[in-house]
Amino acid sequence: MFDQFETEVSGEPEIEVSLSAEVAEEDYDEESYRDYLKAYVPEEPGERYRHSLRMLDEMVAAAGQLISYPTFQRMLFLQNVAMMEAYLSDRLLTLVTLEEVQTNLIKRHKGLGSQTYSLEAFASAQSLIVEKTAGFLKAQLYHELDAVEKLFEAALGLSPFPDGDTKTFLKKAMINRHHCVHRDGKDNSGAVIVEVDAPYVHQVRDCIASVVAHVEANCADKIDRVRPPSLF
């Protein structure tokens, strides 16, 4: 792409000078960058949760009249729970790559530690312990919060819940999760659940965010050891 420029030589009006110069196209396109940010998903579990939460909060802020729709609130509720499940699973899977965390989980969790394998199995797969530990964690249901707490206590020596009230609230919320996922927002008697409204969903959001913050803060040293290297 070229732009044309014309000028005159001072004192010589009969001399005309015409110049053309190549103009570089803009490397930075703000709209494209916004699209990139919307599509970007971090690999690190804590960063991915915070990124997803920002996207969800932006969607809520722009929802307008949809906020008053019960179906929309159930969608928001389930998305928050899905983000929690993904975080709890992925955080354990990243930290169990540390030898001491893996050893703790195997020794302290009966469901994993009681598994037995033949020498032939070990001979054919030198990384058998790593594979079986990861496979065991991936097979868990991370909305079953009592089981999740046992996993965290065995592997990391802490509950994922910052306090008893948060645990109690989220455990009850998992009942509503079941009704929303399997019964389209109706309880076992067929009545539509009205509890999942905007204030309730916001409380669920805040409780899950507190769980993530609690785990991230208490496992910060371990997380730093498994964090992928920064590209910048």
PyMOL commands that set and color helices and strands:
alter all, ss='L'
color gray80, all
select helices_A, chain A and resi 30-39+45-61+64-68+70-95+99-108+110-113+119-124+128-138+145-156+164-182+198-218+220-226
alter helices_A, ss='H'
color red, helices_A
select strands_A, chain A and resi 2-9+12-22
alter strands_A, ss='S'
color yellow, strands_A
deselect
rebuild
show_as cartoon
